[in-house]
Amino acid sequence: MNVITQGPSGCSDAAFVANLRAGDDRAFETLVRTHTAALLRTARRFLRSEEDARDAVQDAFVSAFRSIAGFEENSQLSTWLHRILINCSLMKLRRLRRHPEESIEAYLPRFQDDGHQSEPSVHWGESVETMLQRSEMRDIVRSSIDRLPDTYRDVLFLRDIEELTPEETASALGITRNAVKVRLHRARQALRGLLDPHMRTAAA
């Protein structure tokens, strides 16, 4: 991981962090001003509501202010804040989830005795991230992702949308790298099951 040598305020990174730890109001203002836009873009990828996204960013800064003493100076401030923001966004997603979780099994592919899939899936020529960027598919993809159980949806968000590494995803969720791999595979299969009817309609 690269180490930044100059803080947002123009002073050395070590000096800037020291100012943050000392409770320097101007340093905190600089931190917020410098990183809000990037954190808000990330929060919007997790949360539909602009208000919820802004709340997550505010929660992230509050958490950062409280834990700045534990910041490791061999890391980038932006990376550290990004991880805090992801945790805040995930927690907010869980609080906002009102309907009972559906079982993921109903969306997984079914196979015949010979090992072939009972109903072949439609080929997707684009990634989930690309589909989320298409206005005509965005709401369908987001609502389908929202139907996944938390444990699978979170892994899908972090790996396929936020593009965290398996190690970063495991750290953010407090699970093993192997668990990330298994959950991501099942989440992708389930999401494909949810989206296939829409993809078939679009291909017709």
C-alpha positions in Angstrom: 0.0 0.0 0.0 1.4 3.4 -0.9 2.0 6.0 1.7 1.0 9.6 1.1 3.7 12.1 2.1 1.6 15.2 1.9 -1.6 15.8 3.7 -4.7 17.5 2.3 -3.8 20.8 3.9 -0.4 20.9 2.2 1.7 19.9 5.3 3.3 16.6 5.6 1.0 13.7 6.2 2.5 12.9 9.6 1.9 16.6 10.6 -1.6 16.5 9.3 -2.5 13.3 11.2 -0.9 14.8 14.3 -3.1 17.9 13.9 -6.2 15.6 13.6 -5.2 13.7 16.8 -4.7 17.0 18.6 -8.3 17.9 17.8 -7.4 20.7 15.5 -10.7 22.0 14.1 -9.2 23.3 10.9 -7.6 19.9 10.2 -10.9 18.2 10.6 -12.6 20.8 8.4 -9.9 20.2 5.8 -10.4 16.4 6.0 -14.1 16.7 5.5 -13.8 19.2 2.6 -11.2 17.1 0.9 -12.9 13.7 1.2 -16.7 14.3 1.3 -17.2 14.1 -2.5 -15.4 10.8 -2.9 -17.1 9.2 0.1 -20.5 10.4 -1.0 -20.0 8.8 -4.4 -19.3 5.5 -2.7 -22.2 5.8 -0.3 -24.6 6.4 -3.2 -23.5 3.0 -4.6 -24.8 1.3 -1.5 -27.8 3.4 -0.6 -30.6 4.6 -2.8 -31.7 7.7 -0.8 -29.5 10.8 -1.1 -30.3 11.5 2.6 -29.2 8.0 3.6 -26.0 8.3 1.6 -25.2 11.7 3.3 -26.0 10.2 6.7 -23.6 7.4 6.1 -20.9 9.9 5.1 -21.6 11.9 8.3 -21.4 8.7 10.4 -18.1 7.8 8.7 -16.6 11.1 9.7 -17.8 10.9 13.2 -16.4 7.4 13.5 -13.1 8.6 12.0 -12.9 11.5 14.4 -13.4 9.1 17.3 -10.8 6.6 16.1 -8.1 8.8 14.6 -5.8 7.8 17.4 -5.8 4.3 16.0 -5.0 5.3 12.5 -1.9 3.5 11.2 0.4 6.0 9.5 1.7 3.5 7.0 -1.8 3.6 5.4 -3.5 6.3 3.3 -6.1 8.5 5.0 -8.3 8.1 1.9 -8.2 4.3 2.1 -8.8 4.3 5.9 -11.9 6.6 5.4 -13.2 4.5 2.6 -13.2 1.4 4.7 -15.0 3.3 7.5 -17.6 4.6 5.0 -18.2 1.1 3.7 -18.8 -0.2 7.3 -21.2 2.7 8.0 -23.1 2.1 4.7 -23.4 -1.6 5.4 -24.8 -0.9 8.9 -27.3 1.6 7.5 -28.4 -0.9 4.9 -29.1 -3.4 7.6 -31.1 -0.9 9.7 -33.1 0.2 6.7 -34.1 -3.4 5.7 -37.7 -3.8 6.9 -39.0 -6.8 5.0 -38.2 -10.4 6.0 -35.2 -11.9 4.3 -35.9 -14.2 1.5 -34.2 -17.6 1.1 -31.5 -17.5 -1.5 -32.3 -21.1 -2.6 -35.2 -20.1 -4.8 -33.0 -18.1 -7.1 -30.2 -20.6 -7.5 -30.0 -22.6 -10.7 -31.5 -26.1 -10.7 -29.8 -29.0 -12.4 -31.0 -32.2 -14.1 -29.7 -35.6 -13.1 -27.2 -35.5 -16.0 -25.7 -32.3 -14.6 -27.2 -29.9 -17.1 -29.0 -26.8 -15.9 -32.8 -27.2 -16.1 -33.3 -23.8 -17.7 -30.1 -22.4 -19.3 -29.4 -18.9 -18.3 -29.3 -16.0 -20.7 -25.8 -14.9 -21.6 -24.9 -11.6 -20.0 -22.5 -9.5 -22.1 -21.9 -7.0 -19.3 -21.1 -6.9 -15.6 -23.4 -6.0 -12.7 -21.5 -2.7 -12.4 -22.1 -1.8 -16.0 -25.8 -2.7 -15.8 -26.1 -0.4 -12.7 -24.8 2.5 -14.9 -27.6 1.9 -17.5 -30.7 3.9 -16.4 -33.1 1.4 -17.9 -31.6 -1.4 -15.8 -30.5 0.4 -12.7 -33.7 0.1 -10.7 -34.2 -3.6 -11.7 -30.7 -4.5 -10.7 -30.8 -2.6 -7.4 -34.2 -4.1 -6.4 -32.9 -7.6 -7.3 -29.8 -7.1 -5.2 -31.9 -5.8 -2.3 -33.8 -9.1 -2.3 -30.7 -11.1 -1.5 -30.1 -12.0 2.1 -27.7 -9.6 3.8 -24.8 -12.0 4.0 -24.8 -12.5 0.2 -25.8 -8.9 -0.8 -23.0 -7.4 1.2 -20.4 -9.6 -0.4 -21.8 -8.9 -3.9 -21.6 -5.1 -3.2 -18.1 -5.1 -1.9 -16.6 -7.4 -4.6 -18.6 -6.7 -7.8 -19.6 -3.1 -7.3 -17.1 -1.6 -4.9 -14.4 -3.9 -6.4 -12.7 -4.6 -3.1 -10.2 -7.5 -3.0 -11.2 -10.8 -1.4 -8.9 -9.9 1.5 -10.4 -6.5 2.0 -14.0 -7.9 1.7 -13.2 -10.5 4.3 -11.7 -7.9 6.7 -14.7 -5.5 6.2 -17.2 -8.3 7.0 -15.2 -10.2 9.6 -15.3 -13.5 7.7 -12.7 -15.7 6.0 -11.5 -15.3 2.5 -13.0 -18.7 1.7 -16.4 -17.6 3.0 -16.2 -14.6 0.7 -15.5 -16.8 -2.3 -18.4 -19.2 -1.4 -20.9 -16.4 -0.7 -20.0 -14.4 -3.8 -20.5 -17.4 -6.0 -23.9 -18.1 -4.6 -24.8 -14.4 -4.6 -24.0 -14.2 -8.3 -26.0 -17.3 -9.1 -29.0 -15.9 -7.2 -28.8 -12.5 -8.8 -28.6 -14.2 -12.2 -31.8 -16.1 -11.3 -33.6 -12.9 -10.3 -32.4 -11.0 -13.4 -32.8 -13.7 -16.0 -36.5 -13.0 -16.6 -35.8 -9.4 -17.3 -32.8 -10.3 -19.5 -35.0 -12.7 -21.5 -37.6 -10.0 -22.1 -34.9 -7.6 -23.2 -33.5 -10.2 -25.6 -36.9 -11.1 -27.1 
